[in-house]
């Protein structure tokens, strides 16, 4: 899990509460409360967009 710290685990380990930088860890999916286009501004959507680089930003603009 890289630098993520596991705080709690539920449902026999299938659901885990983690703390850390989700953009630097190999995960299958990231659930975000950010605007669906990730073009809302700062916070989580900006971190995801910036970590994804130019291709992610271009794809976000296509979705808008």
N, C-alpha and C positions, 0 to 999 in steps of 0.2 A: 504494500500500500504506500510505499514511498514515505513521505513525511507526514502523512495523515495519522492523527491519534484517534484510536477507537475509544469513544466515551461509553457507549452502551450498545448492547446487541439484543435483538428481539427475534422471535419466530425461528428458533434454533439457528441463529446466526445469519439468516437470509436477509435481515434488515439490520444495518449498523448505522449508528450515529457517529459521524467522523468530524474532526476539526482539523483544518489545514487548508492549503492552497489547492483547490480542486483542479486548477489549470495545469498543474505539473505532475499529476498522477495518472497512471494508465487505468482508466475506468471505461466501462462500456457505455455509460450515459451520465448526463448531468441534468438534474431537475432544477429549474430556475424559475423564480417568480417574476423574472424580467419580462418586459414587453416581448411579444412573440417575434418581432423582427430584430431584437437585440440592438436597436438603434435609439434607445431611450435616453442615453446620456452616460452617467457614471455608475458606480457601484458594480454589482454582479454582471450586468449585461456588458459593461465596458471591459471588465476583466476577461470575460469569455471572448468577446470580439477581439481584443488586443492579443490574447494568447493564440487565437486562431490565425492571426496574420491577415495579409491582403486578400487571400482567397475567401476567408470567412467574412470579411467586411464586404466584399463584392457580392457574395451570396445573400448576405443580410439585406443589402440594398435592393437586390432582385425581388426579395420577399415583401418588401415594403409597398 
